[in-house]
């Protein structure tokens, strides 16, 4: 028997102790489930614009940049300078306009924009953004305009959904330097996992290559997070099918390589273990009127969390008591897993 004692009987509860043992296969073992392709990126763009149509809540005559900007716009349109009677009417406001070009963008695509007041305007409600160029590095990449949807809690900021039209696309390079780069998700950064991914890619490529066994490995681990895959000329010419194949490639042995984790969700009264049987060292812990003493078997086998939960289930232990025991095991350093609280 692996448990020296299970003392105390907590009151029966209608709640059910939830125990779900998730092996590595629950991650499907595919590269796309544990890493993401690192390549095309978003590009921020910005500009300055003018909001018109405000009902006395805009920049006043003390904020000269608004007056100067409006005068320049009228002059560029051939309408002369700003009439003196317009000064101080507070119907216009200078704003910053920003947006983000998605990784794969095309001329004519529409994107959302964000607007924020620069001067002393009180509210942008009811205003409209005049044509405003947006860009980066001295290049105009989009043109923005449209009616604002003002933030009720902060009326000097607003958004315009699909308020900018892309004028010049930024090419997305899927294979910079002739390589694909995969980045392991934060929870999976580990040298063992990176090594298994590299082995899986190389074995798949070399096994499927029609090269008479002369194919060379194409994948390497730059570090515990980064996997680089060098493409052949044929793959570079048509990278998308190769990316599809790699993302769906199953990585053997992930269960053994991945760190054991126990996830505790006290709010919903659930917990689960990821990656096989979590071992527990000999220890005595308690929570409330429940005390657990864990000993090794005569055959020197180590107790596991699976064993403990089965025993607690037999006692009809309430969820808070089970979670309390898990936290006590963690505090005692007896739970051989990383504990994650949701």
Beta strands, then each sheet from edge to edge (+ up, - down):
strand 1: 3-7
strand 2: 19-22
strand 3: 35-38
strand 4: 43-52
strand 5: 93-101
strand 6: 110-117
strand 7: 128-136
strand 8: 139-147
strand 9: 149-150
strand 10: 157-166
strand 11: 179-184
strand 12: 219-221
strand 13: 226-230
strand 14: 261-265
strand 15: 270-274
strand 16: 279-280
strand 17: 283-287
strand 18: 290-294
strand 19: 303-304
strand 20: 338-341
sheet 1: 1+ 18- 17+
sheet 2: 2+ 15+ 14- 20-
sheet 3: 3+ 11- 13+ 12-
sheet 4: 9+ 10- 6+ 5- 4+ 7- 8+
sheet 5: 16+ 19-
end
